Amino acid sequence: MDFSFSEEQSLLRKTVRQFVDNEILPHIAEWDSKGGFDPAIWKRLADLGLMGVCIPEKYGGSGMDYNSLAIVCEELERGDTAFRTAVSVHTGLNSMTILQWGTEEQKQKFLLPQAKGDKIGAFGLTEPGAGSDVAAISSTAVQDGDNYILNGQKTWISLCDSADHFIVFAYTDKSKKHQGISAFIVERDRKGFSSKAIKGKYGIRAGNTGEIFFEDVRIPAGNRLGEEGEGFKIAMASLDNGRFTVAAGACGLISACIEESVNYCHTRSTFGKLIGEHQLVQQMIARMEAGYQMSRLLVYHAGELKNQGIRNTRETSLAKWQACDFANKAADDAVQIHGAYGYSDEYPVARFLRNSKAPVIYEGTREIHTIMQAEYVLGMREDKNLNKMLPQWPFEE
């Protein structure tokens, strides 16, 4: 299996890296401090074709493969996790879900403008009382003629104040437990919808995260995604895509840790020599590099399975678990290498450490992925057919 970049992918990586160097890195300290990035970034991402990089051209995307999405996520997180998160949610959790499960009418109405970057998509699954235990959600959608009446609350929702459309999960029949969950596309301008940002986050401060509320929100039946009762299945398929982008982004964070630490190692001296000459510092650098290389292999293996239209829940879970753990360890080592300076905002490594913690928790905690991997090995879990897989790349027009 060859994971070397094509000419198109190499150009894509160069383009995103230049974008990060020129338009994110000079401002990220300020954006992180004030708790939000310049919304003009959205238009620049759209102009570069990054809002629908792996969406077929007939639906407004760039038509590139799924590993190209990984390249974008890695390079964006090298700048800051907030930007990878934005693309993860918009593309991985929302647009790719509509591509996989939506009707042609839904793709034209929602996916096409999102892939072009004219609209922003988000995802609403987590609730105050339901995280890893998806069946514990309390949101409800009751059918009323040609509409559903949606009530409930979602929390820790990325892009809560900026997204135009949300994929939301609610019970249509609670007696069926997880088989009674359905999925809906909800527009922000629906009466009864509101959002509120969460302040005081430990990390990813430049990103918008918060709560969304539904008070008797009337949703047309045509906005239901899939059939009634398919919501849990759709959520799990969405997480396969979201976790893939999170894992790819973690590679970018490790890369940023290596870059900053190597630069510091070549400028800081102790005990009469550069700190990069000390073996214990070299050990930390080597650990970062090993984590980076192993994570990339896991990510691109999962991406190749996606390209072939093969179910990849197991491989994506492993990539997400390991890459995020490696990124967290790399950020911790980067702070250690910088010593007291690493504990300040003078260098970006403190931000790396703060940002590295959330991905270890969201889209499946490390504990959930540990259990998943053990169950696969023990024969207690198998990948059942999801019925609707992502389109195989290259996409047919």
Phi, psi and omega per residue, in radians:
M1 nan 2.116 -3.048
D2 -1.727 2.035 3.133
F3 -1.807 0.264 3.089
S4 -1.211 2.618 -3.080
F5 -1.336 2.482 2.976
S6 -1.305 2.960 3.098
E7 -1.032 -0.700 3.137
E8 -1.132 -0.731 -3.135
Q9 -1.192 -0.660 3.104
S10 -1.101 -0.712 3.100
L11 -1.153 -0.701 3.110
L12 -1.051 -0.825 -3.139
R13 -1.056 -0.763 3.134
K14 -1.090 -0.714 -3.121
T15 -1.126 -0.820 -3.117
V16 -1.176 -0.667 -3.141
R17 -1.113 -0.732 3.102
Q18 -1.118 -0.689 3.097
F19 -1.053 -0.796 3.132
V20 -1.096 -0.815 -3.107
D21 -1.105 -0.654 -3.034
N22 -1.584 -0.567 -2.962
E23 -2.086 -0.165 3.115
I24 -1.990 -0.968 -3.036
L25 -1.017 -0.637 3.131
P26 -1.179 -0.307 -3.027
H27 -2.074 -0.148 -2.937
I28 -1.134 -0.595 3.126
A29 -1.078 -0.724 3.120
E30 -1.177 -0.781 -3.129
W31 -1.130 -0.676 3.117
D32 -1.130 -0.677 -3.114
S33 -1.198 -0.716 -3.081
K34 -1.546 -0.168 3.048
G35 1.467 0.633 3.090
G36 3.051 2.574 3.124
F37 -1.812 2.866 -3.113
D38 -1.090 2.113 -3.132
P39 -1.081 -0.273 3.094
A40 -1.110 -0.322 3.104
I41 -1.038 -0.603 -3.135
W42 -1.016 -0.779 -3.126
K43 -1.149 -0.648 3.133
R44 -1.167 -0.695 3.076
L45 -1.068 -0.730 3.130
A46 -1.154 -0.732 -3.135
D47 -1.069 -0.542 3.130
L48 -1.504 -0.016 3.132
G49 1.336 0.385 -3.036
L50 -1.624 -0.068 -3.139
M51 -1.467 -0.230 3.108
G52 -2.559 0.804 -2.974
V53 -1.029 -0.640 -3.111
C54 -1.945 0.385 3.060
I55 -1.690 2.367 -3.125
P56 -0.935 2.589 -3.108
E57 -1.058 -0.558 -3.120
K58 -1.176 -0.258 3.064
Y59 -1.911 0.384 3.031
G60 1.578 0.028 -3.098
G61 -1.593 -3.044 -3.138
S62 -1.576 -0.214 3.067
G63 1.238 0.333 3.133
M64 -1.477 2.998 -3.069
D65 -1.445 3.073 -3.037
Y66 -1.251 -0.503 3.072
N67 -1.251 -0.374 3.012
S68 -1.167 -0.627 3.040
L69 -1.089 -0.678 3.100
A70 -1.078 -0.706 3.124
I71 -1.077 -0.775 3.128
V72 -1.062 -0.794 -3.098
C73 -1.156 -0.697 3.114
E74 -1.082 -0.820 -3.077
E75 -1.212 -0.639 3.121
L76 -1.165 -0.687 -3.131
E77 -1.283 -0.384 2.984
R78 -1.025 -0.547 3.069
G79 -1.386 -0.960 3.050
D80 -3.001 2.567 -3.098
T81 -1.067 -0.494 -3.106
A82 -1.041 -0.623 -3.079
F83 -1.383 -0.652 3.035
R84 -1.132 -0.698 3.121
T85 -1.032 -0.737 -3.139
A86 -1.039 -0.787 3.137
V87 -1.261 -0.643 3.102
S88 -1.008 -0.830 -3.081
V89 -1.258 -0.860 -3.099
H90 -1.092 -0.839 -3.058
T91 -1.617 -0.967 -3.024
G92 -1.154 -0.828 -3.064
L93 -1.534 -0.595 -3.059
N94 -1.738 -1.160 -3.003
S95 -1.069 -0.759 -3.130
M96 -1.176 -0.477 3.084
T97 -1.238 -0.731 3.085
I98 -1.156 -0.668 3.084
L99 -1.049 -0.674 -3.068
Q100 -1.408 -0.659 -2.964
W101 -2.060 -0.227 -3.018
G102 -1.359 2.728 3.005
T103 -1.329 2.926 3.118
E104 -1.070 -0.669 3.119
E105 -1.106 -0.724 3.121
Q106 -1.172 -0.639 3.122
K107 -1.143 -0.696 3.126
Q108 -1.213 -0.671 -3.061
K109 -1.376 -0.705 -3.031
F110 -1.943 -0.832 -3.044
L111 -1.173 -0.795 -3.062
L112 -1.018 -0.889 3.115
P113 -1.174 -0.481 3.102
Q114 -1.240 -0.749 3.139
A115 -1.120 -0.571 3.094
K116 -1.326 -0.334 -3.090
G117 1.581 0.156 3.097
D118 -1.340 -0.451 3.102
K119 -2.290 2.723 -3.130
I120 -2.001 2.334 -3.134
G121 -1.906 2.621 3.105
A122 -2.446 -3.012 -2.920
F123 -2.540 2.278 -3.101
G124 -2.223 1.694 3.107
L125 -2.080 -0.866 -3.059
T126 -1.160 2.459 3.087
E127 -2.240 2.920 3.127
P128 -0.948 -0.556 -3.124
G129 -1.952 0.228 -3.079
A130 -2.572 1.906 3.057
G131 -2.071 -1.633 3.098
S132 -1.091 -0.558 3.125
D133 -1.543 1.458 -3.042
V134 -1.058 -0.624 -3.098
A135 -1.140 -0.178 -3.123
A136 -1.500 0.055 3.114
I137 -1.067 2.659 -3.127
S138 -2.036 -0.114 3.112
S139 -1.077 2.503 -3.103
T140 -2.254 2.630 3.052
A141 -2.326 1.931 -3.087
V142 -1.833 2.213 -3.106
Q143 -1.245 2.378 3.114
D144 -2.419 1.568 -3.077
G145 1.171 -2.154 -3.140
D146 -1.585 0.264 -3.120
N147 -2.297 2.919 2.941
Y148 -2.076 2.483 3.070
I149 -1.778 1.977 -3.031
L150 -1.752 2.265 3.065
N151 -2.351 2.482 3.098
G152 2.601 -2.946 -3.079
Q153 -2.587 2.460 3.045
K154 -2.147 2.598 -3.114
T155 -2.345 2.860 -3.055
W156 0.972 0.784 -3.112
I157 -1.688 1.993 3.087
S158 -1.202 2.490 -3.130
L159 1.157 0.477 -3.057
C160 -1.019 -0.604 -3.086
D161 -1.700 -0.120 -3.053
S162 -2.048 -0.321 -3.092
A163 -1.273 2.575 3.079
D164 -1.597 -0.572 -3.101
H165 -2.286 2.531 3.097
F166 -2.241 2.399 2.919
I167 -1.576 2.091 -3.000
V168 -2.142 2.504 -3.120
F169 -1.992 2.350 -3.104
A170 -2.640 2.752 3.090
Y171 -1.354 2.249 2.935
T172 -1.794 -0.282 3.066
D173 -2.706 1.649 -3.047
K174 -1.209 -0.359 -3.136
S175 -1.150 -0.366 -3.134
K176 -1.610 0.122 -3.122
K177 0.947 -2.326 -3.015
H178 -1.131 -0.363 3.099
Q179 -1.403 0.012 3.083
G180 -1.859 0.199 3.116
I181 -1.588 2.401 3.103
S182 -2.198 2.818 -3.096
A183 -2.001 2.526 -3.102
F184 -2.433 2.598 2.993
I185 -1.703 2.105 -3.042
V186 -2.064 2.179 3.093
E187 -1.469 2.546 -3.116
R188 -1.053 -0.603 -3.010
D189 -1.418 0.142 3.072
R190 -1.184 2.372 3.097
K191 -1.060 2.304 -3.138
G192 1.709 -0.090 3.095
F193 -1.601 2.420 3.042
S194 -2.628 2.836 -3.140
S195 -2.467 2.752 -3.125
K196 -2.635 2.190 -3.115
A197 -1.278 2.589 3.035
I198 -1.611 2.205 -3.129
K199 -1.765 2.754 3.047
G200 1.365 0.503 3.101
K201 -1.177 2.618 3.096
Y202 -1.190 -0.731 -3.103
G203 -2.442 -3.080 -3.083
I204 0.819 0.804 -3.035
R205 -1.227 -0.436 3.135
A206 -1.316 -0.197 -3.130
G207 -1.648 2.646 3.131
N208 -1.586 2.050 -3.137
T209 -2.367 2.464 3.135
G210 -3.076 -2.616 -3.077
E211 -2.039 2.622 2.989
I212 -2.207 2.525 -3.017
F213 -2.216 2.522 3.122
F214 -2.239 2.038 3.112
E215 -2.103 1.720 -3.109
D216 0.909 0.806 3.117
V217 -1.352 2.176 -3.092
R218 -1.573 2.062 -3.094
I219 -1.998 2.177 3.092
P220 -1.053 2.519 3.116
A221 -1.013 -0.480 3.112
G222 -1.188 -0.191 3.093
N223 -1.615 -0.028 3.067
R224 -1.253 2.322 -3.123
L225 -1.699 2.046 -3.054
G226 1.325 -2.927 -3.140
E227 -1.568 2.859 3.023
E228 -1.025 2.374 3.127
G229 1.534 -0.084 3.119
E230 -1.613 0.065 -3.048
G231 -1.038 -0.746 -3.131
F232 -1.108 -0.749 3.123
K233 -1.101 -0.719 3.119
I234 -1.149 -0.708 3.122
A235 -1.074 -0.746 -3.132
M236 -1.159 -0.681 3.082
A237 -1.136 -0.681 3.107
S238 -1.081 -0.739 -3.123
L239 -1.154 -0.551 3.030
D240 -0.986 -0.701 -3.128
N241 -1.352 -0.758 3.137
G242 -1.101 -0.764 -3.140
R243 -1.096 -0.599 3.095
F244 -1.067 -0.778 -3.125
T245 -1.234 -0.603 3.103
V246 -1.134 -0.767 3.125
A247 -1.082 -0.753 3.116
A248 -1.095 -0.727 3.114
G249 -1.086 -0.665 3.133
A250 -1.025 -0.590 3.076
C251 -1.068 -0.671 3.123
G252 -1.157 -0.636 3.115
L253 -1.183 -0.721 3.079
I254 -1.064 -0.747 3.122
S255 -1.035 -0.730 3.123
A256 -1.142 -0.682 3.101
C257 -1.093 -0.740 3.120
I258 -1.114 -0.828 -3.090
E259 -1.016 -0.862 -3.117
E260 -1.189 -0.683 -3.104
S261 -1.206 -0.704 3.113
V262 -1.113 -0.760 3.103
N263 -1.030 -0.754 -3.121
Y264 -1.179 -0.664 3.140
C265 -1.097 -0.454 -3.126
H266 -1.581 -0.027 -3.112
T267 -2.136 -0.420 -3.071
R268 -1.707 2.296 3.124
S269 -2.073 2.516 2.998
T270 -2.499 2.537 3.127
F271 0.920 0.652 3.018
G272 1.439 0.157 3.083
K273 -2.648 2.819 3.117
L274 -1.054 2.484 -3.073
I275 -1.128 -0.396 3.088
G276 -1.159 -0.218 3.108
E277 -1.545 -0.169 3.109
H278 -1.401 2.302 -3.030
Q279 -1.096 -0.630 -3.118
L280 -1.200 -0.553 3.037
V281 -1.226 -0.737 3.087
Q282 -1.036 -0.625 3.118
Q283 -1.077 -0.715 3.122
M284 -1.177 -0.724 3.105
I285 -1.096 -0.752 3.137
A286 -1.104 -0.664 3.131
R287 -1.136 -0.696 3.073
M288 -1.066 -0.836 -3.098
E289 -1.098 -0.732 3.112
A290 -1.088 -0.759 3.118
G291 -1.088 -0.692 3.129
Y292 -1.106 -0.865 -3.084
Q293 -1.147 -0.732 3.131
M294 -1.154 -0.704 -3.136
S295 -1.113 -0.769 -3.136
R296 -1.074 -0.708 3.121
L297 -1.095 -0.738 3.118
L298 -1.129 -0.719 -3.126
V299 -1.144 -0.857 -3.073
Y300 -1.257 -0.438 3.010
H301 -1.145 -0.811 3.100
A302 -1.091 -0.704 3.134
G303 -1.116 -0.645 3.120
E304 -1.178 -0.633 3.059
L305 -1.102 -0.702 3.081
K306 -1.081 -0.742 3.125
N307 -1.018 -0.597 -3.112
Q308 -1.542 -0.020 -3.133
G309 1.273 0.511 -3.117
I310 -1.800 2.362 3.101
R311 -0.970 2.336 -2.988
N312 -2.376 0.471 -3.114
T313 -1.000 -0.799 -3.114
R314 -1.105 -0.832 -3.087
E315 -1.189 -0.680 3.135
T316 -1.199 -0.681 3.084
S317 -1.034 -0.799 -3.135
L318 -1.121 -0.741 3.131
A319 -1.103 -0.766 -3.121
K320 -1.133 -0.823 -3.124
W321 -1.039 -0.942 -3.031
Q322 -1.236 -0.777 -3.098
A323 -1.094 -0.714 -3.131
C324 -1.221 -0.656 3.067
D325 -1.146 -0.764 3.104
F326 -1.070 -0.702 -3.139
A327 -1.136 -0.731 3.113
N328 -1.087 -0.739 3.118
K329 -1.196 -0.681 3.131
A330 -1.110 -0.724 3.131
A331 -1.155 -0.681 3.095
D332 -1.108 -0.763 3.103
D333 -1.129 -0.657 -3.134
A334 -1.099 -0.720 3.079
V335 -1.106 -0.741 -3.136
Q336 -1.086 -0.724 3.118
I337 -1.088 -0.655 -3.129
H338 -1.392 -0.150 3.120
G339 1.076 -2.432 -3.105
A340 -1.065 -0.593 3.120
Y341 -1.107 -0.532 3.119
G342 -1.173 -0.283 -3.120
Y343 -1.600 0.109 -3.114
S344 -2.109 3.031 3.099
D345 -1.497 0.055 3.132
E346 -1.141 -0.539 3.090
Y347 -2.103 2.667 -3.047
P348 -1.336 -0.111 -3.010
V349 -1.169 -0.491 3.068
A350 -1.119 -0.686 3.075
R351 -1.140 -0.675 3.091
F352 -1.020 -0.760 -3.106
L353 -1.160 -0.745 3.105
R354 -1.085 -0.764 -3.108
N355 -1.206 -0.490 -3.027
S356 -1.261 -0.289 -3.030
K357 -1.364 -0.723 -3.064
A358 -1.029 -0.776 -3.138
P359 -1.090 -0.366 3.067
V360 -1.248 -0.338 -3.087
I361 -1.780 -0.888 -2.995
Y362 -1.396 2.828 -3.089
E363 0.963 0.758 -3.127
G364 1.724 1.878 3.106
T365 -1.087 2.874 3.098
R366 -1.054 -0.522 3.130
E367 -1.200 -0.707 3.095
I368 -1.079 -0.774 -3.118
H369 -1.220 -0.570 3.056
T370 -1.062 -0.806 3.127
I371 -1.107 -0.760 3.133
M372 -1.007 -0.830 -3.090
Q373 -1.151 -0.694 3.105
A374 -1.111 -0.705 -3.128
E375 -1.176 -0.605 3.052
Y376 -1.097 -0.821 -3.102
V377 -1.138 -0.655 -3.113
L378 -1.411 -0.054 -3.135
G379 1.356 0.300 -3.135
M380 -1.603 -0.112 -3.107
R381 -2.453 2.490 3.040
E382 -2.459 2.705 3.127
D383 -1.460 1.808 3.088
K384 -1.436 2.680 -3.110
N385 -1.098 2.228 3.116
L386 -1.460 0.041 3.138
N387 1.295 -0.794 -3.115
K388 -2.128 1.789 3.098
M389 -1.611 2.849 3.051
L390 -1.063 2.582 3.080
P391 -1.000 2.436 3.109
Q392 -1.283 2.451 3.115
W393 -1.651 2.513 0.021
P394 -1.272 2.521 -3.061
F395 -1.221 2.466 3.082
E396 -1.569 2.362 3.116
E397 -1.535 nan nan
